[in-house]
Structures are given as C-alpha cells and as structure tokens.
C-alpha cells in the first residue's frame, strides 16, 4: 500500500471516529434529556403527562438555564423563547383515543415527532424547578388575573435576596393588606405632589452638573440621581457616604437576581447575598434611630407637640410604614418594613434609571420624535403662570406624547422581562395542563416583541400608542392584576420630569453609539452609555 493510500485510509478513519463521537454525543444528549424529562413528569401519570405543553426539560440540575443564560448574554435574548417555537420535539400520547388515526397500536411506542410551534406555553426546567413558560398575551392575562389558581412563585434564591416578607414572596391576603397600607404614600395624588418639587430640583441640578463637563457614564449618573430621589422619598435622605454604600450594595444585589444560585466565593449570587446583609444592617440601623426619635417625641410635652405654630416634621416613607395600621390595628414589624424598603429602593434605583437612559437615547437617535416631544414640552412651558415655581402634576398630565415615548421605551427595553407564579391546582392554559405545584414564568418580553401584537416590534415608534388602549395582557411593564407594580406612577413621574428638562435644554452625544448591549440583569450598553452632555439653550426653566 502506497503512502498516499495510507493517508487516505488514515483520514477516513479520523472522519469515521469523529462522526462516531458526534453521533454518540447526540444520542447521549437526547437520552439524558429524555430520561430527565421522564423523571420530572413520571408522577403525573400518563393521562396528565400527555396534556403537558411541548418542551424540553434539558439536562438534570441545569435544565434550560444554560440556554437562557447563553441567549441573554448574546446579542439576541429573544433566541431563548424562539428556540421553543422552532424546535422539533416528541409528543407523548397516553390513550388509544389519542392514537386514533396515527396507525399505531396501544402497546406501540407512544412517541411521535412534532414541531413545538406557536403554542404560547412550553415546559422546561428553570431555577431548579419544573416550569411552564407562558409567552402570549391571552395566556399571560389568564395567569395574572387568577389569584386563586396561581400564587407568587419567585425562585427561592430571589426571595432570599429581596426578602421573605416583601411583595414578591408573601401570600395574596398579606400582599393585599400591605399594598393597601403603602399605595397612597407612594402613588397617591398628595404623595406625588409632595415628591415632585424634590424630583424637579434634583433633575435640574444633576443636568447642570453634567453639562459641558468631560464625558460621563450616563447610566451610572442617572442611577445615582434616581437613587438619591428614592432614598429621599423613603428614608428622608442620608449622607453622601451612606448613599454611595447603599447604591453599590444594590448594584451587587441586582447582578445576583438572575444568576444561578451558586453560593460559592466569586459567584454573583454569593456577592448578592452579602450585599443584602449589608443593606439589612443599614436599614435596621436607620429604623432603630427612627423608632427612638418617635419614642422621644411621644414622651415630649403634649402641648409643645400640638402647638399649631410649630412646623410639622417632615414625614418620609419609613415614618409612614412605622405608623401604618390595618383594620385590626396591626402594625408592621421590623422585618416587614426592612424587606419592603429593600424591594422599593431596588425598583426605584434600577428601573427608573435604566428607562430614563434608554428613552433619552431613543429620542436623540430619532430627530423627528425628539422634535415632536420637545414641541409638547415648550407648549407646556408657555402655559405655566409666571408666578408658578417648578412643575406641577397638572403639567405632568399634559405630557401626552411624552407618555407615549415612555410607554414605547418600556415595551422595547423590557426592564422586567419575566415574572414568576406557581400553580395551586391543575389548570389548563391554551389547552395545555399546568400541574399543581409547578412554577410558571410569564415572559413579558416575548409579548412585547411579538410581531403579531406589535408590528415591526424592534422599531421605536411612540405613535403606535396614539389613541390606543392596550388590550389586557399585551402591555405588561408593570405586570397586571392584583400584583401590579405599586410604584408605577412614581416611576413615570421621575422619568417624565427628567425628559422634560432634557428636551428643553440638553443634548446627548454617545462616544460608543454602536457598543454591545448586555441584557442581564437589565438591558444596558456595556460602557454604561458613556456620553457627553451638552447644554444647547439657556432658559429660566433650567436655572
């Protein structure tokens, strides 16, 4: 045999072995997935198992988490749900009736290949639990509006970070009680009117500080600004050093929220747990000081405290939580107050800052939209009486087109891309079974990016909201139903005030406009929107 023939034979053997290894990997992968899927569903019995939605449980322990993290660390986070829609899988039939017309006997293998397709619900294994993924408006609406059939179902790791007595973990009745106690101090007319002057002043001073200075990380500065606002509202303000320490801890907390729950040194979840510990310590200290001050005030001379000429002490959210009583006269304990504060401070820090950044970027990238939004703000300014100081809620409610800009930003950015529930009983959604005890993930992002709901969904188009009231289940930035985000009006007020002043007098120039976007824990440019803020006009509004 010549040397050339030996090389050909050797090459053929290598190709054969490579093909064999690839085949073995594929077969092993399929077998492990099938075995894991059987293990997780065997207890359901054949009839119930046959009614499950299509899907794939993945490998033991990790399930669909690798695919989820891979998609959200790429440039295409929508690839995760899209993979369920386009994937070819196997459907199991459990009865002779199910097999009718398929040319199989009852004792034949009960597996036939199908495409998952656009069923709107899919099964997977996420955050260490069998999970149903819900990705269409009608299915999301059904789950979110059924408070008896579905309870909150956030992963244990998330609950450990936000707190067992926060809104994300508590039963329906406790949630309703706490929501009632906290709704008016956060979203009520009087509360918003009281917060507005501080928000207005903070926005003006922040923009002046950034303008015509060296480039700044726009997102980082916005998060500091919104955190300053939310700390003032909830804690009555803290010193600069404490504020920075709190802000850093919240950043670490957020990075652990969507990470795998690996409590080992160096992992995001371990850092997040330590950050929560620091936050609890600080808030408990503030709470203890506040309770001491209240005890001292209660012990003071009644006449002095009731003197109408004496200025009323400033009351923040912590004071209101300490004083709050339900119909039975029950007050919140320290653990409840701390967990509520951690939840609200986190939401106020992250969501408002990110949405404000993206809305600013989208406006700057779309001159026609910018011009229309600016014209609306100029018209509002012309309608303000000369004696009025700053913006009022009346002015805020005139910002109709700006509200459309914010809604479109909320839809396109998807700060809260998923929510969690758990089935309390067997329930059918879109014709498929969600077994009792299984987790449910509501994929808001998939709804907002669905071309059948929003034509050309990747296009920033605020006019799509003009004269439109979203159908229930199609617009979910703040959730839906009894667990609708309680701070939604406050968030929109903050964002609107910033955009109002920015439109009237500033310009954003990004240094890296094409830089990559990171999607976890929230969508953001990897350079935190490094940009130059330039003042383009001087007016009484910005002084």
C-alpha positions as CSV (number, residue, x, y, z in Angstrom):
1,X,0.0,0.0,0.0
2,X,1.5,3.3,-1.0
3,X,1.9,6.3,1.2
4,X,-1.0,8.1,-0.5
5,X,-3.3,5.3,0.2
6,X,-2.3,5.2,3.9
7,X,-3.0,8.9,4.2
8,X,-6.5,8.4,2.6
9,X,-7.2,5.4,4.9
10,X,-6.0,7.4,8.0
11,X,-8.1,10.4,7.0
12,X,-11.1,8.1,6.5
13,X,-10.6,6.6,10.0
14,X,-10.4,10.0,11.6
15,X,-13.6,11.1,9.9
16,X,-15.3,7.9,11.0
17,X,-14.2,8.3,14.6
18,X,-15.3,12.0,14.5
19,X,-18.7,11.0,13.1
20,X,-19.0,8.3,15.8
21,X,-18.1,10.7,18.6
22,X,-20.6,13.3,17.3
23,X,-23.2,10.6,17.0
24,X,-22.5,9.4,20.5
25,X,-22.8,12.9,21.9
26,X,-26.1,13.5,20.1
27,X,-27.5,10.2,21.3
28,X,-26.3,10.7,24.8
29,X,-27.7,14.2,24.9
30,X,-31.0,13.0,23.7
31,X,-31.1,10.1,26.1
32,X,-30.2,12.2,29.1
33,X,-32.8,14.8,28.2
34,X,-35.5,12.2,27.7
35,X,-34.6,10.5,31.0
36,X,-34.6,13.8,32.9
37,X,-38.0,14.7,31.3
38,X,-39.4,11.3,32.3
39,X,-38.1,11.6,35.9
40,X,-39.7,15.1,36.3
41,X,-43.1,14.1,34.9
42,X,-43.5,10.4,35.8
43,X,-45.5,11.1,38.9
44,X,-48.2,12.8,36.8
45,X,-49.3,9.6,35.2
46,X,-49.8,9.0,31.5
47,X,-53.1,10.9,31.0
48,X,-51.9,14.1,32.7
49,X,-48.4,13.9,31.2
50,X,-50.0,13.7,27.7
51,X,-51.7,17.1,28.3
52,X,-48.5,18.9,29.2
53,X,-47.3,21.6,26.7
54,X,-44.5,20.8,24.4
55,X,-41.0,21.5,25.6
56,X,-37.7,20.1,26.9
57,X,-36.5,19.7,30.4
58,X,-32.9,19.7,29.4
59,X,-30.1,18.1,31.5
60,X,-30.5,17.4,35.2
61,X,-29.7,20.3,37.5
62,X,-29.1,22.9,34.8
63,X,-32.3,22.3,32.7
64,X,-32.9,25.3,30.4
65,X,-30.7,27.7,32.4
66,X,-27.7,27.3,30.1
67,X,-29.8,28.1,27.0
68,X,-31.4,31.0,28.9
69,X,-28.1,32.5,30.0
70,X,-26.5,31.9,26.6
71,X,-29.3,33.8,24.9
72,X,-29.3,36.7,27.3
73,X,-25.5,37.0,27.2
74,X,-25.6,37.2,23.4
75,X,-27.0,40.0,21.1
76,X,-30.3,38.1,20.7
77,X,-32.1,37.4,24.0
78,X,-35.3,36.5,22.2
79,X,-33.5,33.4,20.9
80,X,-34.4,31.6,24.1
81,X,-38.2,31.5,23.6
82,X,-37.7,31.4,19.8
83,X,-35.9,28.1,20.2
84,X,-39.0,26.5,21.7
85,X,-41.2,27.8,18.9
86,X,-39.0,26.4,16.1
87,X,-37.6,23.3,17.8
88,X,-38.6,19.8,16.7
89,X,-39.6,17.5,19.7
90,X,-41.5,14.5,20.7
91,X,-45.2,14.4,21.9
92,X,-46.3,11.6,24.1
93,X,-49.8,10.1,23.8
94,X,-51.4,8.2,26.6
95,X,-54.6,6.6,25.4
96,X,-56.0,4.7,22.4
97,X,-58.2,7.7,21.7
98,X,-55.0,9.8,21.4
99,X,-53.5,7.3,18.9
100,X,-56.6,7.1,16.7
101,X,-55.7,7.9,13.1
102,X,-51.9,7.5,13.7
103,X,-51.6,3.9,12.6
104,X,-50.3,2.7,16.0
105,X,-51.5,0.0,18.4
106,X,-52.0,0.8,22.1
107,X,-48.9,-1.2,23.0
108,X,-46.7,0.5,20.4
109,X,-44.2,3.3,21.4
110,X,-46.3,6.3,22.3
111,X,-43.9,8.9,20.9
112,X,-44.4,10.8,17.6
113,X,-42.4,13.8,16.4
114,X,-43.9,17.2,16.3
115,X,-42.9,20.9,16.0
116,X,-43.4,22.8,19.2
117,X,-44.8,25.7,17.2
118,X,-46.5,28.8,18.5
119,X,-48.5,27.2,21.3
120,X,-47.8,30.1,23.7
121,X,-46.9,27.7,26.5
122,X,-43.8,25.4,26.8
123,X,-42.4,23.2,29.5
124,X,-38.8,23.4,30.8
125,X,-36.7,23.1,33.9
126,X,-35.7,26.5,35.2
127,X,-34.2,27.7,38.5
128,X,-34.2,24.1,39.8
129,X,-37.9,23.5,39.2
130,X,-40.2,22.1,36.5
131,X,-41.6,25.2,34.8
132,X,-44.2,26.3,32.3
133,X,-43.1,29.2,30.1
134,X,-46.0,31.5,29.1
135,X,-45.4,33.8,26.2
136,X,-48.6,35.1,24.7
137,X,-51.0,37.9,25.8
138,X,-54.0,35.7,26.4
139,X,-52.1,33.1,28.4
140,X,-50.3,35.8,30.5
141,X,-53.6,37.5,31.2
142,X,-55.2,34.3,32.4
143,X,-52.4,33.5,34.8
144,X,-52.0,37.1,36.1
145,X,-55.7,37.5,36.8
146,X,-56.3,34.2,38.5
147,X,-55.2,34.8,42.1
148,X,-56.7,31.6,43.3
149,X,-55.1,29.3,40.7
150,X,-51.7,31.0,40.8
151,X,-49.7,32.4,43.7
152,X,-46.3,34.2,43.6
153,X,-43.6,31.7,42.6
154,X,-40.3,33.5,42.5
155,X,-37.3,31.3,42.9
156,X,-36.1,30.7,46.4
157,X,-32.8,32.3,45.6
158,X,-34.6,35.5,44.5
159,X,-36.8,35.5,47.6
160,X,-33.6,35.2,49.8
161,X,-32.2,38.3,48.2
162,X,-35.3,40.5,48.2
163,X,-36.7,39.2,51.4
164,X,-39.4,36.7,52.5
165,X,-41.7,39.5,53.7
166,X,-41.5,41.6,50.6
167,X,-44.3,41.7,48.0
168,X,-42.6,39.1,45.8
169,X,-42.9,36.3,48.4
170,X,-46.0,37.0,50.5
171,X,-49.4,35.2,50.1
172,X,-52.3,37.0,48.4
173,X,-54.0,38.3,51.6
174,X,-50.8,39.6,53.1
175,X,-49.9,41.2,49.8
176,X,-53.4,42.9,49.6
177,X,-53.0,44.2,53.2
178,X,-49.5,45.7,52.6
179,X,-50.4,47.1,49.2
180,X,-53.3,48.9,50.8
181,X,-51.1,50.3,53.5
182,X,-48.4,51.5,51.1
183,X,-50.3,52.5,47.9
184,X,-51.4,56.1,48.9
185,X,-47.9,57.1,50.3
186,X,-46.3,56.1,47.0
187,X,-48.8,56.7,44.2
188,X,-51.4,58.9,45.8
189,X,-52.1,62.3,44.4
190,X,-50.9,64.1,47.6
191,X,-47.8,62.0,47.8
192,X,-46.8,62.6,44.2
193,X,-47.5,66.3,44.6
194,X,-45.2,66.3,47.6
195,X,-42.4,64.4,45.9
196,X,-42.5,66.5,42.7
197,X,-40.5,69.6,43.9
198,X,-37.6,67.4,45.1
199,X,-37.6,65.4,41.9
200,X,-37.7,68.6,39.8
201,X,-34.9,70.2,41.7
202,X,-32.7,67.1,41.7
203,X,-33.1,66.7,38.0
204,X,-32.2,70.3,37.3
205,X,-29.1,70.3,39.5
206,X,-28.0,66.9,38.0
207,X,-28.2,68.1,34.4
208,X,-26.4,71.3,35.3
209,X,-23.6,69.3,37.0
210,X,-23.1,67.0,34.0
211,X,-23.4,69.6,31.2
212,X,-20.3,70.8,29.4
213,X,-18.1,68.6,31.6
214,X,-15.9,65.6,30.5
215,X,-17.9,62.6,29.2
216,X,-19.8,60.7,31.9
217,X,-21.2,57.2,32.2
218,X,-24.8,58.5,31.6
219,X,-26.5,55.4,33.1
220,X,-24.3,55.4,36.2
221,X,-25.1,59.1,36.8
222,X,-28.8,58.5,36.2
223,X,-28.9,55.6,38.7
224,X,-27.2,57.8,41.3
225,X,-29.7,60.5,40.6
226,X,-32.8,58.2,40.8
227,X,-31.3,56.5,43.9
228,X,-30.9,59.9,45.6
229,X,-34.6,60.6,44.8
230,X,-35.9,57.3,46.1
231,X,-33.8,57.5,49.2
232,X,-35.2,60.9,50.0
233,X,-38.7,59.7,49.5
234,X,-38.3,56.5,51.6
235,X,-35.7,57.4,54.2
236,X,-35.8,61.2,54.3
237,X,-32.3,61.3,52.8
238,X,-28.9,60.0,54.0
239,X,-25.4,61.4,54.0
240,X,-23.4,61.0,50.8
241,X,-21.2,58.2,52.0
242,X,-24.1,56.1,53.2
243,X,-25.9,56.7,49.9
244,X,-22.9,55.5,47.9
245,X,-22.6,52.4,50.0
246,X,-26.2,51.6,49.6
247,X,-26.1,52.2,45.9
248,X,-23.1,49.8,45.5
249,X,-24.8,47.2,47.5
250,X,-28.0,47.4,45.4
251,X,-25.8,47.0,42.2
252,X,-24.4,43.8,43.6
253,X,-27.9,42.6,44.7
254,X,-29.2,43.1,41.1
255,X,-26.4,41.1,39.5
256,X,-27.4,38.2,41.6
257,X,-31.1,38.3,40.9
258,X,-31.0,36.5,37.6
259,X,-27.8,34.5,38.2
260,X,-27.7,30.8,39.0
261,X,-27.9,30.3,42.8
262,X,-24.3,29.2,43.4
263,X,-23.4,30.2,46.9
264,X,-19.6,30.0,46.4
265,X,-16.9,32.6,46.5
266,X,-16.6,34.6,43.3
267,X,-20.1,33.9,42.0
268,X,-22.6,36.7,41.6
269,X,-25.2,35.1,43.8
270,X,-22.8,34.9,46.8
271,X,-21.9,38.6,46.3
272,X,-25.6,39.4,46.2
273,X,-26.3,37.6,49.5
274,X,-23.5,39.6,51.2
275,X,-24.9,42.8,49.7
276,X,-28.3,42.0,51.1
277,X,-26.7,41.5,54.5
278,X,-25.2,45.0,54.4
279,X,-28.5,46.5,53.3
280,X,-30.4,44.9,56.1
281,X,-27.8,46.2,58.6
282,X,-28.0,49.7,57.3
283,X,-31.8,49.8,57.1
284,X,-32.2,48.3,60.6
285,X,-29.9,51.0,62.0
286,X,-32.0,53.7,60.3
287,X,-35.2,52.1,61.5
288,X,-33.9,51.8,65.1
289,X,-33.0,55.5,65.1
290,X,-36.3,56.5,63.7
291,X,-38.2,54.4,66.3
292,X,-36.1,56.1,69.0
293,X,-36.9,59.5,67.7
294,X,-40.6,58.7,67.7
295,X,-40.5,57.4,71.3
296,X,-38.8,60.6,72.3
297,X,-41.4,62.7,70.5
298,X,-44.2,60.7,72.2
299,X,-42.6,61.4,75.6
300,X,-42.3,65.1,74.9
301,X,-44.7,67.7,76.3
302,X,-48.0,67.3,74.6
303,X,-48.7,71.0,74.5
304,X,-45.4,71.6,72.6
305,X,-46.2,68.9,70.1
306,X,-49.7,70.2,69.5
307,X,-48.7,73.8,69.1
308,X,-50.0,74.7,65.6
309,X,-47.3,77.3,65.2
310,X,-44.6,74.6,65.4
311,X,-43.6,73.4,61.8
312,X,-44.6,69.9,61.1
313,X,-41.8,67.4,61.0
314,X,-41.0,66.0,57.5
315,X,-42.6,62.6,57.0
316,X,-41.0,60.1,54.7
317,X,-42.0,56.6,53.7
318,X,-40.3,54.9,56.6
319,X,-42.3,57.1,59.0
320,X,-45.5,56.1,57.2
321,X,-44.6,52.4,57.4
322,X,-43.9,52.7,61.1
323,X,-47.3,54.4,61.7
324,X,-49.4,52.3,59.3
325,X,-52.2,50.2,60.8
326,X,-54.7,47.9,59.2
327,X,-58.3,47.5,60.1
328,X,-57.4,45.3,63.1
329,X,-54.9,47.8,64.4
330,X,-51.9,45.6,63.5
331,X,-48.7,47.4,62.6
332,X,-45.7,46.3,60.5
333,X,-42.8,44.6,62.3
334,X,-39.2,45.5,61.6
335,X,-38.6,42.5,59.2
336,X,-41.6,43.6,57.1
337,X,-40.5,47.2,56.9
338,X,-36.9,46.3,56.0
339,X,-38.0,43.9,53.3
340,X,-40.5,46.4,51.8
341,X,-37.8,49.1,51.8
342,X,-35.3,46.8,50.1
343,X,-37.8,46.0,47.4
344,X,-38.9,49.6,46.8
345,X,-35.4,51.0,46.9
346,X,-34.2,48.4,44.5
347,X,-37.1,49.0,42.0
348,X,-36.7,52.8,42.3
349,X,-32.9,52.6,41.8
350,X,-32.8,50.2,38.8
351,X,-36.0,50.6,36.7
352,X,-36.3,54.4,36.6
353,X,-32.6,54.9,35.8
354,X,-32.4,52.4,33.0
355,X,-35.7,53.5,31.3
356,X,-34.7,57.2,31.6
357,X,-31.4,56.4,29.9
358,X,-32.9,54.4,27.0
359,X,-35.7,57.0,26.5
360,X,-33.1,59.7,26.2
361,X,-31.0,57.6,23.8
362,X,-34.0,56.7,21.6
363,X,-35.1,60.4,21.5
364,X,-31.6,61.5,20.5
365,X,-31.4,58.8,17.8
366,X,-34.8,59.8,16.3
367,X,-34.8,63.6,15.4
368,X,-38.5,63.7,14.3
369,X,-39.6,62.1,17.6
370,X,-37.3,64.4,19.5
371,X,-38.8,67.5,17.8
372,X,-42.4,66.5,18.5
373,X,-41.7,65.7,22.1
374,X,-39.8,69.0,22.6
375,X,-42.6,71.0,21.0
376,X,-45.0,69.5,23.5
377,X,-42.8,70.5,26.4
378,X,-42.4,74.0,25.0
379,X,-46.2,74.3,24.8
380,X,-46.5,73.2,28.4
381,X,-43.9,75.8,29.5
382,X,-45.8,78.6,27.7
383,X,-48.9,77.6,29.7
384,X,-47.3,77.9,33.1
385,X,-48.2,81.0,35.0
386,X,-45.3,83.4,35.7
387,X,-45.8,83.0,39.4
388,X,-45.5,79.2,39.4
389,X,-42.3,77.7,40.7
390,X,-41.4,74.4,39.0
391,X,-43.6,71.8,37.5
392,X,-46.9,70.6,38.9
393,X,-48.9,67.4,38.5
394,X,-51.2,69.4,36.2
395,X,-48.2,70.0,33.9
396,X,-47.2,66.3,34.1
397,X,-50.6,65.2,33.0
398,X,-50.4,67.4,29.8
399,X,-47.3,65.4,28.7
400,X,-49.4,63.0,26.4
401,X,-46.8,62.4,23.7
402,X,-44.0,62.1,26.2
403,X,-46.1,59.4,27.9
404,X,-46.2,57.6,24.6
405,X,-42.4,57.9,24.3
406,X,-42.1,56.3,27.8
407,X,-44.6,53.5,27.1
408,X,-42.7,52.6,23.9
409,X,-39.4,52.6,25.8
410,X,-40.9,50.3,28.4
411,X,-42.2,48.0,25.7
412,X,-38.9,47.9,23.7
413,X,-36.4,47.7,26.6
414,X,-38.2,45.2,28.8
415,X,-36.7,46.0,32.2
416,X,-38.9,43.4,33.8
417,X,-38.7,40.7,31.1
418,X,-40.2,37.8,33.2
419,X,-42.3,37.3,36.2
420,X,-43.0,34.2,38.4
421,X,-46.0,32.3,39.6
422,X,-46.9,28.8,40.9
423,X,-50.0,26.8,40.2
424,X,-52.1,25.9,43.3
425,X,-54.1,23.3,41.4
426,X,-54.2,21.6,37.9
427,X,-55.1,24.4,35.5
428,X,-55.4,24.4,31.7
429,X,-53.9,27.3,29.7
430,X,-54.2,27.4,26.0
431,X,-55.5,23.9,26.1
432,X,-52.4,22.6,28.0
433,X,-52.0,21.4,31.5
434,X,-50.1,23.3,34.2
435,X,-49.8,20.7,37.0
436,X,-50.4,21.7,40.6
437,X,-47.1,22.9,42.3
438,X,-45.3,23.6,39.0
439,X,-43.7,27.0,38.5
440,X,-44.9,29.4,35.8
441,X,-42.7,32.0,34.1
442,X,-44.6,34.9,32.4
443,X,-42.4,36.1,29.5
444,X,-43.4,39.7,29.2
445,X,-40.5,40.3,26.8
446,X,-42.0,37.8,24.3
447,X,-45.3,39.5,24.4
448,X,-43.8,42.9,23.8
449,X,-41.6,41.7,21.0
450,X,-44.3,39.7,19.2
451,X,-44.9,40.9,15.7
452,X,-48.5,39.7,15.8
453,X,-49.1,42.0,18.7
454,X,-46.8,44.9,17.8
455,X,-46.0,45.2,14.0
456,X,-42.3,45.8,13.4
457,X,-41.6,45.3,17.2
458,X,-37.9,46.3,17.1
459,X,-38.7,49.7,15.7
460,X,-39.0,52.6,18.2
461,X,-42.4,54.1,17.4
462,X,-44.2,56.0,20.1
463,X,-47.1,56.8,17.7
464,X,-48.2,53.2,17.9
465,X,-49.8,54.3,21.2
466,X,-51.7,57.2,19.8
467,X,-55.4,56.8,20.5
468,X,-54.7,53.2,21.6
469,X,-55.6,51.5,24.9
470,X,-53.6,48.3,25.1
471,X,-55.7,45.1,25.3
472,X,-55.3,43.3,28.6
473,X,-52.2,41.1,28.6
474,X,-50.5,42.9,25.7
475,X,-48.6,45.6,27.7
476,X,-47.0,44.3,30.9
477,X,-44.1,46.5,32.0
478,X,-45.6,46.8,35.5
479,X,-47.4,43.4,35.5
480,X,-51.2,43.0,35.7
481,X,-53.9,42.3,38.2
482,X,-53.7,42.4,41.9
483,X,-49.9,42.4,41.9
484,X,-49.4,45.3,39.5
485,X,-46.3,47.2,40.4
486,X,-47.3,49.7,43.2
487,X,-44.7,52.3,42.2
488,X,-45.6,52.7,38.5
489,X,-46.9,56.3,38.7
490,X,-43.9,57.4,40.7
491,X,-41.6,55.9,38.2
492,X,-43.3,57.6,35.2
493,X,-43.3,60.9,37.1
494,X,-39.5,60.7,37.6
495,X,-38.8,59.7,34.0
496,X,-41.1,62.4,32.7
497,X,-39.6,65.2,34.7
498,X,-36.1,64.3,33.5
499,X,-37.1,64.1,29.9
500,X,-39.0,67.4,30.1
501,X,-35.8,69.3,31.2
502,X,-33.5,67.3,28.9
503,X,-35.7,68.0,25.8
504,X,-35.8,71.7,26.6
505,X,-32.1,72.4,27.0
506,X,-29.7,69.5,26.5
507,X,-28.1,67.2,24.0
508,X,-26.6,63.7,24.5
509,X,-23.6,62.6,22.3
510,X,-22.6,59.0,22.9
511,X,-18.9,58.1,22.5
512,X,-19.6,54.5,21.5
513,X,-23.1,54.5,19.9
514,X,-22.7,51.0,18.5
515,X,-21.3,49.3,21.6
516,X,-22.7,46.0,22.6
517,X,-25.8,45.7,24.9
518,X,-25.7,43.4,28.0
519,X,-29.2,42.1,28.9
520,X,-28.7,40.8,32.4
521,X,-29.8,41.8,34.9
522,X,-31.2,44.7,32.8
523,X,-30.5,45.8,29.3
524,X,-27.7,48.3,29.2
525,X,-24.7,49.3,27.0
526,X,-21.5,47.7,28.2
527,X,-19.9,51.2,28.5
528,X,-22.9,52.3,30.7
529,X,-23.7,54.9,27.9
530,X,-20.5,56.8,28.0
531,X,-21.6,60.2,26.7
532,X,-21.1,64.0,26.5
533,X,-23.9,66.1,27.9
534,X,-24.1,69.5,26.3
535,X,-26.3,72.4,27.2
536,X,-27.8,73.8,24.0
537,X,-30.1,76.5,25.3
538,X,-30.4,78.6,28.4
539,X,-33.8,79.4,29.8
540,X,-35.5,80.1,33.1
541,X,-36.7,76.6,33.1
542,X,-33.1,75.2,33.6
543,X,-31.9,77.7,36.2
